[in-house]
Amino acid sequence: MNIKSKPNIIVFFTDQQRWDTSGLHGNPLSLMENFDHYAVEGTHLYNSFTCQPVCGPARASLQSGMYATKTGCFKNRIPLKKNIKTLAKYLSKEGYATGYIGKWHLGSYTPEYFPTRRGFDYFYGYLSGGIGYWDHVHGGGHDWQRNEVGLREDGYATQLIKNDTLRIINEHDFTNPIFLNINFGAPHIPNEAPEESVLKYSYFQDETRRLHAAMVHEMDNAIGEIVVALEDKNVLENTIVVFAS
């Protein structure tokens, strides 16, 4: 197959998100207007439970295509075995540029487990299981980087992930295919969101619910902007977009 005919692949992966936060899946108060708009024409897997329902093991299965019995990741803080090839490894051999943006959580203590050592050409985000959305701190340590170099950046994590993805799309030469794995921390704790998004859901009396809704809203906005960027580059028709949680 000619490289130019290969589809681009965009995988959105969210964290600790219920399947019914969208109107498309039955919620009369949809928090995901962009998702609903685009997904209505897509294929829906309503009973696709293929991995452990926690952060690290789910990511290990997504990267490897294997059950936890093969990856060895039955719980968090277990890195993906070094002998297991990631999706990025396979796609790189097919001529794809590969990028991982957002939460990794498949090995954060030694560089040999970092995304850039596991087949990805590019990494921007954090390695641990969860950070503050504003301070980018996990367990007392700052966790935000680009290609193994620590960054001190101001901004809300979901928006930073979106902005970097938009930059990549705008700068990429689409005569070659691209695989982007975009991993939002949202709506994983801590419950934090920009005030303007929280105010959008002021009709919720419970503060935690307002914050949760605002976090999902920010993530959905990011997805919408990313899809529009693909449209603007005239490559959306040749792009496979996958959303999972």
ChimeraX commands (.cxc) that place a marker at each C-alpha (Angstrom):
marker #1 position 0.00,0.00,0.00 radius 0.5
marker #1 position 1.27,3.46,-0.88 radius 0.5
marker #1 position 2.03,5.57,2.20 radius 0.5
marker #1 position -0.17,8.39,0.89 radius 0.5
marker #1 position -3.19,6.09,0.94 radius 0.5
marker #1 position -2.75,5.06,4.56 radius 0.5
marker #1 position -5.24,6.68,6.94 radius 0.5
marker #1 position -4.18,8.93,9.78 radius 0.5
marker #1 position -5.13,7.53,13.18 radius 0.5
marker #1 position -6.26,9.65,16.13 radius 0.5
marker #1 position -7.02,7.85,19.41 radius 0.5
marker #1 position -8.66,9.83,22.21 radius 0.5
marker #1 position -8.45,8.11,25.59 radius 0.5
marker #1 position -10.09,9.63,28.68 radius 0.5
marker #1 position -9.75,8.69,32.32 radius 0.5
marker #1 position -12.39,7.53,34.80 radius 0.5
marker #1 position -15.21,8.66,32.54 radius 0.5
marker #1 position -18.62,6.98,32.64 radius 0.5
marker #1 position -20.02,5.89,29.30 radius 0.5
marker #1 position -23.25,7.83,29.85 radius 0.5
marker #1 position -21.82,11.35,30.11 radius 0.5
marker #1 position -22.88,11.93,26.50 radius 0.5
marker #1 position -26.36,12.59,25.20 radius 0.5
marker #1 position -25.77,9.98,22.54 radius 0.5
marker #1 position -25.57,7.39,25.32 radius 0.5
marker #1 position -28.74,8.46,27.08 radius 0.5
marker #1 position -27.86,11.45,29.25 radius 0.5
marker #1 position -30.54,14.18,28.86 radius 0.5
marker #1 position -27.98,16.69,30.19 radius 0.5
marker #1 position -25.17,15.87,27.78 radius 0.5
marker #1 position -21.74,17.13,28.80 radius 0.5
marker #1 position -20.26,16.25,25.40 radius 0.5
marker #1 position -21.85,18.24,22.60 radius 0.5
marker #1 position -18.90,17.88,20.24 radius 0.5
marker #1 position -18.61,14.16,20.86 radius 0.5
marker #1 position -22.33,13.71,20.23 radius 0.5
marker #1 position -22.13,15.73,17.00 radius 0.5
marker #1 position -19.33,13.67,15.45 radius 0.5
marker #1 position -20.00,10.27,17.00 radius 0.5
marker #1 position -23.57,10.01,15.75 radius 0.5
marker #1 position -22.16,8.94,12.37 radius 0.5
marker #1 position -19.65,6.53,13.87 radius 0.5
marker #1 position -19.60,2.91,15.00 radius 0.5
marker #1 position -20.40,2.31,18.68 radius 0.5
marker #1 position -19.15,-0.60,20.78 radius 0.5
marker #1 position -21.55,-0.74,23.69 radius 0.5
marker #1 position -20.21,-3.90,25.32 radius 0.5
marker #1 position -16.49,-3.70,24.71 radius 0.5
marker #1 position -15.00,-4.51,28.10 radius 0.5
marker #1 position -11.61,-5.95,27.25 radius 0.5
marker #1 position -9.32,-4.99,30.11 radius 0.5
marker #1 position -8.99,-4.20,33.80 radius 0.5
marker #1 position -11.14,-1.14,34.62 radius 0.5
marker #1 position -8.27,0.92,36.05 radius 0.5
marker #1 position -5.76,3.35,34.60 radius 0.5
marker #1 position -2.48,1.53,33.96 radius 0.5
marker #1 position -3.84,-1.89,32.92 radius 0.5
marker #1 position -6.32,-0.27,30.52 radius 0.5
marker #1 position -3.51,1.69,28.90 radius 0.5
marker #1 position -1.33,-1.40,28.66 radius 0.5
marker #1 position -4.09,-3.22,26.80 radius 0.5
marker #1 position -4.65,-0.28,24.47 radius 0.5
marker #1 position -0.95,-0.04,23.62 radius 0.5
marker #1 position -0.39,-3.76,23.19 radius 0.5
marker #1 position -3.70,-5.24,22.08 radius 0.5
marker #1 position -3.30,-7.80,24.87 radius 0.5
marker #1 position -5.21,-8.80,27.97 radius 0.5
marker #1 position -3.68,-8.24,31.40 radius 0.5
marker #1 position -2.79,-11.95,31.48 radius 0.5
marker #1 position -0.23,-11.18,28.76 radius 0.5
marker #1 position 0.89,-7.67,29.71 radius 0.5
marker #1 position 1.26,-8.50,33.42 radius 0.5
marker #1 position -0.43,-5.19,34.27 radius 0.5
marker #1 position -3.16,-6.26,36.67 radius 0.5
marker #1 position -2.97,-3.08,38.74 radius 0.5
marker #1 position -1.53,0.41,38.63 radius 0.5
marker #1 position 2.18,1.21,38.96 radius 0.5
marker #1 position 3.23,-1.86,36.98 radius 0.5
marker #1 position 5.10,-0.78,33.83 radius 0.5
marker #1 position 4.40,-2.29,30.43 radius 0.5
marker #1 position 6.95,-5.07,29.88 radius 0.5
marker #1 position 9.84,-3.99,27.70 radius 0.5
marker #1 position 9.50,-7.01,25.40 radius 0.5
marker #1 position 5.93,-6.05,24.43 radius 0.5
marker #1 position 5.64,-4.00,21.25 radius 0.5
marker #1 position 3.36,-1.01,21.34 radius 0.5
marker #1 position 0.97,0.09,18.63 radius 0.5
marker #1 position 3.41,2.90,17.85 radius 0.5
marker #1 position 6.18,0.36,17.17 radius 0.5
marker #1 position 4.06,-1.40,14.57 radius 0.5
marker #1 position 2.84,1.79,12.94 radius 0.5
marker #1 position 6.32,3.31,12.79 radius 0.5
marker #1 position 7.36,0.41,10.57 radius 0.5
marker #1 position 4.47,1.33,8.26 radius 0.5
marker #1 position 5.76,4.87,7.80 radius 0.5
marker #1 position 3.67,6.64,10.44 radius 0.5
marker #1 position 4.86,9.58,12.49 radius 0.5
marker #1 position 3.83,8.76,16.06 radius 0.5
marker #1 position 3.00,11.03,18.96 radius 0.5
marker #1 position 1.77,10.49,22.52 radius 0.5
marker #1 position 0.17,13.45,24.26 radius 0.5
marker #1 position -1.10,13.50,27.85 radius 0.5
marker #1 position -1.08,10.85,30.55 radius 0.5
marker #1 position 1.28,7.85,30.17 radius 0.5
marker #1 position 1.17,5.82,33.43 radius 0.5
marker #1 position 2.99,2.80,31.97 radius 0.5
marker #1 position 6.34,3.30,33.63 radius 0.5
marker #1 position 7.62,6.52,35.16 radius 0.5
marker #1 position 10.62,5.65,37.31 radius 0.5
marker #1 position 13.25,4.76,34.73 radius 0.5
marker #1 position 13.62,6.27,31.24 radius 0.5
marker #1 position 13.61,2.88,29.50 radius 0.5
marker #1 position 9.84,2.74,30.06 radius 0.5
marker #1 position 9.10,6.28,28.79 radius 0.5
marker #1 position 6.94,6.70,25.64 radius 0.5
marker #1 position 9.90,7.86,23.56 radius 0.5
marker #1 position 11.64,4.54,24.35 radius 0.5
marker #1 position 8.52,2.52,23.46 radius 0.5
marker #1 position 8.02,3.47,19.82 radius 0.5
marker #1 position 6.73,7.03,19.97 radius 0.5
marker #1 position 8.63,9.72,18.09 radius 0.5
marker #1 position 7.23,12.41,20.34 radius 0.5
marker #1 position 5.86,12.75,23.87 radius 0.5
marker #1 position 4.28,15.70,25.63 radius 0.5
marker #1 position 2.52,15.34,28.96 radius 0.5
marker #1 position 3.07,13.50,32.21 radius 0.5
marker #1 position 4.25,10.06,33.26 radius 0.5
marker #1 position 2.41,9.46,36.54 radius 0.5
marker #1 position -1.15,8.42,37.30 radius 0.5
marker #1 position -2.53,11.87,37.99 radius 0.5
marker #1 position -1.42,15.47,38.40 radius 0.5
marker #1 position -2.95,18.74,39.50 radius 0.5
marker #1 position -4.53,20.29,36.42 radius 0.5
marker #1 position -3.06,23.69,37.23 radius 0.5
marker #1 position 0.19,22.96,39.10 radius 0.5
marker #1 position 1.13,19.72,37.24 radius 0.5
marker #1 position 2.32,18.13,40.48 radius 0.5
marker #1 position 2.03,14.48,41.47 radius 0.5
marker #1 position 2.97,13.30,44.96 radius 0.5
marker #1 position 4.95,16.45,45.67 radius 0.5
marker #1 position 6.94,16.30,42.43 radius 0.5
marker #1 position 6.47,18.28,39.22 radius 0.5
marker #1 position 5.49,15.99,36.35 radius 0.5
marker #1 position 5.25,17.71,32.97 radius 0.5
marker #1 position 7.65,17.23,30.08 radius 0.5
marker #1 position 8.33,17.20,26.37 radius 0.5
marker #1 position 10.54,14.40,25.04 radius 0.5
marker #1 position 12.07,13.64,28.44 radius 0.5
marker #1 position 12.85,17.29,29.22 radius 0.5
marker #1 position 10.95,18.79,32.14 radius 0.5
marker #1 position 8.75,21.81,31.41 radius 0.5
marker #1 position 7.45,24.58,33.63 radius 0.5
marker #1 position 4.34,25.80,31.85 radius 0.5
marker #1 position 1.36,27.74,33.10 radius 0.5
marker #1 position -2.05,26.52,32.07 radius 0.5
marker #1 position -4.84,24.02,32.56 radius 0.5
marker #1 position -3.62,20.53,31.60 radius 0.5
marker #1 position -6.52,19.67,29.30 radius 0.5
marker #1 position -6.03,22.89,27.36 radius 0.5
marker #1 position -2.27,22.40,27.15 radius 0.5
marker #1 position -2.79,18.91,25.73 radius 0.5
marker #1 position -5.24,20.34,23.19 radius 0.5
marker #1 position -2.92,23.19,22.19 radius 0.5
marker #1 position 0.04,20.92,21.60 radius 0.5
marker #1 position -2.08,18.55,19.53 radius 0.5
marker #1 position -3.31,21.46,17.40 radius 0.5
marker #1 position 0.28,22.58,16.87 radius 0.5
marker #1 position 1.29,19.13,15.69 radius 0.5
marker #1 position -1.64,18.89,13.27 radius 0.5
marker #1 position -0.99,22.35,11.87 radius 0.5
marker #1 position 2.72,21.68,11.37 radius 0.5
marker #1 position 2.54,18.08,10.09 radius 0.5
marker #1 position 3.15,17.26,6.43 radius 0.5
marker #1 position 0.22,14.95,5.72 radius 0.5
marker #1 position 1.87,13.42,2.69 radius 0.5
marker #1 position 2.98,11.02,5.42 radius 0.5
marker #1 position 0.42,9.46,7.80 radius 0.5
marker #1 position 0.34,10.29,11.50 radius 0.5
marker #1 position -0.73,8.38,14.59 radius 0.5
marker #1 position -1.60,10.51,17.61 radius 0.5
marker #1 position -2.60,8.96,20.93 radius 0.5
marker #1 position -4.23,11.79,22.92 radius 0.5
marker #1 position -4.71,10.90,26.56 radius 0.5
marker #1 position -6.71,13.38,28.61 radius 0.5
marker #1 position -6.44,13.10,32.36 radius 0.5
marker #1 position -10.03,14.35,32.59 radius 0.5
marker #1 position -12.20,13.65,34.39 radius 0.5
marker #1 position -9.77,11.87,36.77 radius 0.5
marker #1 position -9.31,13.55,40.15 radius 0.5
marker #1 position -8.40,16.14,41.38 radius 0.5
marker #1 position -11.64,17.92,40.53 radius 0.5
marker #1 position -10.37,21.15,38.99 radius 0.5
marker #1 position -11.61,23.25,36.08 radius 0.5
marker #1 position -11.54,26.84,34.76 radius 0.5
marker #1 position -14.09,29.05,36.47 radius 0.5
marker #1 position -15.88,29.96,33.24 radius 0.5
marker #1 position -16.58,26.27,32.59 radius 0.5
marker #1 position -17.71,25.66,36.17 radius 0.5
marker #1 position -20.19,28.55,35.88 radius 0.5
marker #1 position -21.69,26.91,32.81 radius 0.5
marker #1 position -23.01,24.20,35.14 radius 0.5
marker #1 position -24.18,26.41,38.00 radius 0.5
marker #1 position -27.56,24.64,37.87 radius 0.5
marker #1 position -25.94,21.68,39.63 radius 0.5
marker #1 position -26.26,22.29,43.36 radius 0.5
marker #1 position -23.43,19.92,44.27 radius 0.5
marker #1 position -20.00,21.54,43.83 radius 0.5
marker #1 position -18.26,18.27,42.99 radius 0.5
marker #1 position -20.79,17.58,40.26 radius 0.5
marker #1 position -20.28,21.09,38.83 radius 0.5
marker #1 position -16.52,20.57,38.73 radius 0.5
marker #1 position -16.85,17.13,37.15 radius 0.5
marker #1 position -19.17,18.48,34.47 radius 0.5
marker #1 position -16.79,21.35,33.75 radius 0.5
marker #1 position -13.86,18.94,33.39 radius 0.5
marker #1 position -15.77,16.82,30.88 radius 0.5
marker #1 position -16.85,20.00,29.06 radius 0.5
marker #1 position -13.22,21.15,28.74 radius 0.5
marker #1 position -12.20,17.77,27.37 radius 0.5
marker #1 position -15.10,17.75,24.89 radius 0.5
marker #1 position -14.17,21.25,23.72 radius 0.5
marker #1 position -10.65,20.02,23.09 radius 0.5
marker #1 position -11.90,17.09,21.02 radius 0.5
marker #1 position -14.07,19.43,18.98 radius 0.5
marker #1 position -11.19,21.79,18.21 radius 0.5
marker #1 position -8.89,18.92,17.25 radius 0.5
marker #1 position -11.43,17.47,14.82 radius 0.5
marker #1 position -11.99,20.92,13.29 radius 0.5
marker #1 position -8.22,21.26,12.82 radius 0.5
marker #1 position -8.21,17.98,10.89 radius 0.5
marker #1 position -11.07,19.32,8.75 radius 0.5
marker #1 position -9.19,22.55,8.11 radius 0.5
marker #1 position -6.18,20.55,6.90 radius 0.5
marker #1 position -8.50,18.57,4.58 radius 0.5
marker #1 position -7.41,15.25,6.11 radius 0.5
marker #1 position -10.41,14.27,8.24 radius 0.5
marker #1 position -11.89,12.07,5.48 radius 0.5
marker #1 position -8.67,10.05,5.53 radius 0.5
marker #1 position -8.46,9.83,9.33 radius 0.5
marker #1 position -9.68,7.10,11.66 radius 0.5
marker #1 position -10.83,8.70,14.93 radius 0.5
marker #1 position -11.26,6.43,17.96 radius 0.5
marker #1 position -12.68,7.49,21.32 radius 0.5
marker #1 position -12.45,5.27,24.40 radius 0.5
marker #1 position -12.39,5.67,28.16 radius 0.5
marker link #1:1,2 radius 0.2
marker link #1:2,3 radius 0.2
marker link #1:3,4 radius 0.2
marker link #1:4,5 radius 0.2
marker link #1:5,6 radius 0.2
marker link #1:6,7 radius 0.2
marker link #1:7,8 radius 0.2
marker link #1:8,9 radius 0.2
marker link #1:9,10 radius 0.2
marker link #1:10,11 radius 0.2
marker link #1:11,12 radius 0.2
marker link #1:12,13 radius 0.2
marker link #1:13,14 radius 0.2
marker link #1:14,15 radius 0.2
marker link #1:15,16 radius 0.2
marker link #1:16,17 radius 0.2
marker link #1:17,18 radius 0.2
marker link #1:18,19 radius 0.2
marker link #1:19,20 radius 0.2
marker link #1:20,21 radius 0.2
marker link #1:21,22 radius 0.2
marker link #1:22,23 radius 0.2
marker link #1:23,24 radius 0.2
marker link #1:24,25 radius 0.2
marker link #1:25,26 radius 0.2
marker link #1:26,27 radius 0.2
marker link #1:27,28 radius 0.2
marker link #1:28,29 radius 0.2
marker link #1:29,30 radius 0.2
marker link #1:30,31 radius 0.2
marker link #1:31,32 radius 0.2
marker link #1:32,33 radius 0.2
marker link #1:33,34 radius 0.2
marker link #1:34,35 radius 0.2
marker link #1:35,36 radius 0.2
marker link #1:36,37 radius 0.2
marker link #1:37,38 radius 0.2
marker link #1:38,39 radius 0.2
marker link #1:39,40 radius 0.2
marker link #1:40,41 radius 0.2
marker link #1:41,42 radius 0.2
marker link #1:42,43 radius 0.2
marker link #1:43,44 radius 0.2
marker link #1:44,45 radius 0.2
marker link #1:45,46 radius 0.2
marker link #1:46,47 radius 0.2
marker link #1:47,48 radius 0.2
marker link #1:48,49 radius 0.2
marker link #1:49,50 radius 0.2
marker link #1:50,51 radius 0.2
marker link #1:51,52 radius 0.2
marker link #1:52,53 radius 0.2
marker link #1:53,54 radius 0.2
marker link #1:54,55 radius 0.2
marker link #1:55,56 radius 0.2
marker link #1:56,57 radius 0.2
marker link #1:57,58 radius 0.2
marker link #1:58,59 radius 0.2
marker link #1:59,60 radius 0.2
marker link #1:60,61 radius 0.2
marker link #1:61,62 radius 0.2
marker link #1:62,63 radius 0.2
marker link #1:63,64 radius 0.2
marker link #1:64,65 radius 0.2
marker link #1:65,66 radius 0.2
marker link #1:66,67 radius 0.2
marker link #1:67,68 radius 0.2
marker link #1:68,69 radius 0.2
marker link #1:69,70 radius 0.2
marker link #1:70,71 radius 0.2
marker link #1:71,72 radius 0.2
marker link #1:72,73 radius 0.2
marker link #1:73,74 radius 0.2
marker link #1:74,75 radius 0.2
marker link #1:75,76 radius 0.2
marker link #1:76,77 radius 0.2
marker link #1:77,78 radius 0.2
marker link #1:78,79 radius 0.2
marker link #1:79,80 radius 0.2
marker link #1:80,81 radius 0.2
marker link #1:81,82 radius 0.2
marker link #1:82,83 radius 0.2
marker link #1:83,84 radius 0.2
marker link #1:84,85 radius 0.2
marker link #1:85,86 radius 0.2
marker link #1:86,87 radius 0.2
marker link #1:87,88 radius 0.2
marker link #1:88,89 radius 0.2
marker link #1:89,90 radius 0.2
marker link #1:90,91 radius 0.2
marker link #1:91,92 radius 0.2
marker link #1:92,93 radius 0.2
marker link #1:93,94 radius 0.2
marker link #1:94,95 radius 0.2
marker link #1:95,96 radius 0.2
marker link #1:96,97 radius 0.2
marker link #1:97,98 radius 0.2
marker link #1:98,99 radius 0.2
marker link #1:99,100 radius 0.2
marker link #1:100,101 radius 0.2
marker link #1:101,102 radius 0.2
marker link #1:102,103 radius 0.2
marker link #1:103,104 radius 0.2
marker link #1:104,105 radius 0.2
marker link #1:105,106 radius 0.2
marker link #1:106,107 radius 0.2
marker link #1:107,108 radius 0.2
marker link #1:108,109 radius 0.2
marker link #1:109,110 radius 0.2
marker link #1:110,111 radius 0.2
marker link #1:111,112 radius 0.2
marker link #1:112,113 radius 0.2
marker link #1:113,114 radius 0.2
marker link #1:114,115 radius 0.2
marker link #1:115,116 radius 0.2
marker link #1:116,117 radius 0.2
marker link #1:117,118 radius 0.2
marker link #1:118,119 radius 0.2
marker link #1:119,120 radius 0.2
marker link #1:120,121 radius 0.2
marker link #1:121,122 radius 0.2
marker link #1:122,123 radius 0.2
marker link #1:123,124 radius 0.2
marker link #1:124,125 radius 0.2
marker link #1:125,126 radius 0.2
marker link #1:126,127 radius 0.2
marker link #1:127,128 radius 0.2
marker link #1:128,129 radius 0.2
marker link #1:129,130 radius 0.2
marker link #1:130,131 radius 0.2
marker link #1:131,132 radius 0.2
marker link #1:132,133 radius 0.2
marker link #1:133,134 radius 0.2
marker link #1:134,135 radius 0.2
marker link #1:135,136 radius 0.2
marker link #1:136,137 radius 0.2
marker link #1:137,138 radius 0.2
marker link #1:138,139 radius 0.2
marker link #1:139,140 radius 0.2
marker link #1:140,141 radius 0.2
marker link #1:141,142 radius 0.2
marker link #1:142,143 radius 0.2
marker link #1:143,144 radius 0.2
marker link #1:144,145 radius 0.2
marker link #1:145,146 radius 0.2
marker link #1:146,147 radius 0.2
marker link #1:147,148 radius 0.2
marker link #1:148,149 radius 0.2
marker link #1:149,150 radius 0.2
marker link #1:150,151 radius 0.2
marker link #1:151,152 radius 0.2
marker link #1:152,153 radius 0.2
marker link #1:153,154 radius 0.2
marker link #1:154,155 radius 0.2
marker link #1:155,156 radius 0.2
marker link #1:156,157 radius 0.2
marker link #1:157,158 radius 0.2
marker link #1:158,159 radius 0.2
marker link #1:159,160 radius 0.2
marker link #1:160,161 radius 0.2
marker link #1:161,162 radius 0.2
marker link #1:162,163 radius 0.2
marker link #1:163,164 radius 0.2
marker link #1:164,165 radius 0.2
marker link #1:165,166 radius 0.2
marker link #1:166,167 radius 0.2
marker link #1:167,168 radius 0.2
marker link #1:168,169 radius 0.2
marker link #1:169,170 radius 0.2
marker link #1:170,171 radius 0.2
marker link #1:171,172 radius 0.2
marker link #1:172,173 radius 0.2
marker link #1:173,174 radius 0.2
marker link #1:174,175 radius 0.2
marker link #1:175,176 radius 0.2
marker link #1:176,177 radius 0.2
marker link #1:177,178 radius 0.2
marker link #1:178,179 radius 0.2
marker link #1:179,180 radius 0.2
marker link #1:180,181 radius 0.2
marker link #1:181,182 radius 0.2
marker link #1:182,183 radius 0.2
marker link #1:183,184 radius 0.2
marker link #1:184,185 radius 0.2
marker link #1:185,186 radius 0.2
marker link #1:186,187 radius 0.2
marker link #1:187,188 radius 0.2
marker link #1:188,189 radius 0.2
marker link #1:189,190 radius 0.2
marker link #1:190,191 radius 0.2
marker link #1:191,192 radius 0.2
marker link #1:192,193 radius 0.2
marker link #1:193,194 radius 0.2
marker link #1:194,195 radius 0.2
marker link #1:195,196 radius 0.2
marker link #1:196,197 radius 0.2
marker link #1:197,198 radius 0.2
marker link #1:198,199 radius 0.2
marker link #1:199,200 radius 0.2
marker link #1:200,201 radius 0.2
marker link #1:201,202 radius 0.2
marker link #1:202,203 radius 0.2
marker link #1:203,204 radius 0.2
marker link #1:204,205 radius 0.2
marker link #1:205,206 radius 0.2
marker link #1:206,207 radius 0.2
marker link #1:207,208 radius 0.2
marker link #1:208,209 radius 0.2
marker link #1:209,210 radius 0.2
marker link #1:210,211 radius 0.2
marker link #1:211,212 radius 0.2
marker link #1:212,213 radius 0.2
marker link #1:213,214 radius 0.2
marker link #1:214,215 radius 0.2
marker link #1:215,216 radius 0.2
marker link #1:216,217 radius 0.2
marker link #1:217,218 radius 0.2
marker link #1:218,219 radius 0.2
marker link #1:219,220 radius 0.2
marker link #1:220,221 radius 0.2
marker link #1:221,222 radius 0.2
marker link #1:222,223 radius 0.2
marker link #1:223,224 radius 0.2
marker link #1:224,225 radius 0.2
marker link #1:225,226 radius 0.2
marker link #1:226,227 radius 0.2
marker link #1:227,228 radius 0.2
marker link #1:228,229 radius 0.2
marker link #1:229,230 radius 0.2
marker link #1:230,231 radius 0.2
marker link #1:231,232 radius 0.2
marker link #1:232,233 radius 0.2
marker link #1:233,234 radius 0.2
marker link #1:234,235 radius 0.2
marker link #1:235,236 radius 0.2
marker link #1:236,237 radius 0.2
marker link #1:237,238 radius 0.2
marker link #1:238,239 radius 0.2
marker link #1:239,240 radius 0.2
marker link #1:240,241 radius 0.2
marker link #1:241,242 radius 0.2
marker link #1:242,243 radius 0.2
marker link #1:243,244 radius 0.2
marker link #1:244,245 radius 0.2
view
